[in-house]
Amino acid sequence: MLEIPLLTTLAFGFVLGLRHALDADHVAAVATLARPGDGLRRALTSGFSWGFGHALTIGLAGGTALLLRSAIPERLALVFEFAVGLMLLVLGVLALRGTLRDRLHVHEHRHDDVTHAHLHFHAVPHATERSAPHRHAHPFSLALRPFLIGSLHGLAGSAALALLVLATIPSILAGCLYLLLFGAGSTAGMMLMSLALGAPLLIARRRALWLSTALRVAAGVGSLGIGLSLAWRTGIAAGLLG
C-alpha cells in the first residue's frame, strides 16, 4: 500500500497541476483563443483540449525521463520554451488581426461603370449572431488548435517537472501516478481558466461590444508581451539569439 507521505505527494501533484494552469504564458495563450461568439461550452472544450494536449506531452516526455532516470537536457528544455515564446507572438498577432478584421468591412458598388471598394470601420463587429454559422461543440470533444498549443506548452514544462519527479518520487510507478495526477490537475485548472476568461467576453458581447473588443485587444497585446519576453530570455540562454 502507498504510504501516507507518498499519498500526500501525489495529492500535491494534482494541486500543483491546478496551479500550473495559472502560469502567465498559459493564461496568455488561452486568452487569445477566446472569441466573443464562443459560448461557455466552447470555452470548456478549448480548455479541455489544451489541458489534454499538455498532459499528453508532459506524460510522454516526463515519463521517458523517469524511465531512463535521466533529466531532459537543459538546452533542449530552453529550445522548447523559446518555441512557446514564438508561438505566443504568433497568437498575439492573430488575436489582434482577428479583432481588426471584425471591425473593418469592405463595401463594393458600381458608379459610372466603374467598381469602387470602400473600407468602413464599424463601431461593432459587422458579423451578427444571426448571420454567423451555427456551431456545435461538446464539452469533452477535442479542438485541434488548443490541443496543439497545449502540447507545445507541455513539452516546455516537462523538463522541470521531470527533475522534480526524479528527485522526490521513489519508484517509477509512483512517478507515473504523479505525472497522471499532475496532468489531470492541469486539465481541470485550464478548463476552469477557460470558463473564467470566456464568461467576461460572453457578457461583454451581449451588453457592451466595445468592452469585448477591448478584452480581445488586451489578450493580444498581453500575449505579444509575454511571448517576446520569454523568447528573448530563453533564446539568449540557449544561444539561439545574440
N, C-alpha and C positions, 0 to 999 in steps of 0.2 A: 504494500500500500504506500501511497505517497505520504511523505512526512509533512507536518504542518508548515515548516519554513518553506518547503518547495511549493506547497499549495498557495502560500502567500505570494511567492514569487510569480507563479503562474497567473494568479488573480491580478497582480500588479502589471503583468504583461497586457491584459485586457484594458486596464485603466490607462496604461501608457499609450496604447493604441488609440483610445478615445482622445487623449491629449495631443497625440501626434497629428490628428486631423486639423488642429488649430494652428499649425505652423504657418507662418506668413506666406510662404510660397504655395502651399496647398490652398489656402483661402483665396489667394490671388488668382490661381488657375481656375478654381470652381466659380469664382465671381464672374469671370469673363464668359463662362458658359451660360450663365443665366440670361434669359431674354424676356422682355415684357409679355410676349404672347404665351409664354410657358406657364402652365398651371403647377400646382404643388405636386401633383402626381408625376409630372415630367421632371420636376426638380428632384424628387425622390429617386426616380430612375437614374438620373445623372449621377447623384451621389452614390448609389449602389454600384453603378458601372465603374466609377472612379475607384471606389474602395475595393471592388473585386479585382480590378487590374493591379492595384497597388499591393493587395495581399498576395496575389499570384506571383508577382516578381520578387516580392520580399521572401516568400516561402521558397521559391526556386533558388535564388541567389544565396539567401541566408542558410537554407538547408544544405546546399552544396558546400558552403564554407564550413558548416557544422560537421558534415560527414567527413570532409577532408581534414578537419581540425586545423584549418588554416584560414587566416583572415584574408579578406579581399584586398589586393594591393592598393596602397593609398593613392597612387597616381590614377589608377582606373576609377576609383571612387570619385576623385576630383573631376575626371572627364565626364562621368555621369552627371554630376552636379552642374558642370558647365553646360551640358546639353539641356538640363532643366532650365537654366537661365536663358538660353537661346529660345527655348520653347515659350517661356513666359513673355519674351519680347514679341514673338510672333502672335501669341494670343492677345496681347495688348493692342497691337496694330489692328488685328482682325476685329476686336471689340469696338475700337474707335471708328474703323471703316464701316462696320455694320450700323453704328449709330448715325453716322453721317448719311449713309445710303437711305436709311429710313426717313430722313428729313428732306432729302433732295429728290426732286421729281422732274422729269423732262416731259414737256408737252409739245407735240408737233402739230402744225397746221399748214395749210397751203394758202399763199397770198400771191396773187398775180402769177399763178402757175409756178411759184417757187415754194419749196418746202422749207419752213422755218422750224427751228427747235428752240424752245425757251426753257431755261433752267429755273426752277422755283424752289424756294426754301420754305417748307411748311412748318408752322408752329407746332404741329403734332404730326406723328408718323402718318404717311398717306395710306398705308395699308390698314384697312379696317378689319375688325374681327369678323364681319360678315363675309368679306371677300377672301379672307385668309383660308387656306386649305385646312380641312378638319383633320387633326392628327390624333392617333390613338397611342396611348402609352400605358404600359403595365408596370406596376411597382417593382417587379423583380425581373424585368427584361433587361437586356444589355444595350447600351448606347455606345457605338463604336468610338466616337471621339473622346468622351470622358474615360472610356476603358483604356485607350492608348495613352492618354495623358497620365492617368493613374499608374499605368505600368512603368512609364519612364520615371515617375516620382519614386516608385518602389525600388527601382534599380539604384537611384541616387541615395536612398536611405538604408539600403541593405548592408552597406559596409559597417556603419556604426552599430547597427542592431546586431550583426553577426559577432562583432567584437564583444558586445555586452553579453550575448548568449554564451559565447566561448569562455568568458571569464567567470560567469556566475552559475551556469547550469551544469550539473554533474554528469548527465548522461545524454546520449543522442535522442532517446525517446522523449525525455523531459524537454530538451531543446526544441524538438519538433512541435510539442504541445505548446510551448511558449510562443513560437512563431505563429501557430494556428490561432491562438487566443489574441495575439497582437494584431494579426490581420483582421480578425472578427471585430476587435475594438476599433480599429481604424476605419473599417467599413461602416460600422454603426455611427461613429463620430462624423464621417463625411456625409452620411445620409441626413443626420441632424443639421449639419452645417449647410447643406444644400437647401433644406427647408427654411432655415433661418435667413439665407440670402435670397431665396425665391419669394418669400412672403412679402417683403417690402416692395419688390418690383411689381408683384401682382396687385397690391393695394394701390401703389402709385399709378399703375396703368389705368385703374378704374376711377381714381379720384383726382390725380394730378399728373398728367402726362409729362410735364416739364420736369417733375421730380424723378420720374422713371428714366428720362434721358440723362439727368444729372448723375444718377446712380450708375448707369452704364458707362458714362464717361469716367467717373471716379474709378470704376473697376478696371477700365482700360489703362488709365494713367498709372494706377497702382501696380498693375501687372508689368508695365514698362519699367517702372522704377525698381521694383524688386528684381525683375529679370536682369536689368542692367547691372545692378549691384552684385548679384550672385554670379553672373557670367564674368564680370571683371575680376572679382575676388578669386574665384576658383580657376579662371583662366591664367591669372598670374601665378597662382600657387602650383598649377600643373605644368607651367612652362609653355602654355598654348598662346599666351599674349606677351608681348614685350621681350 
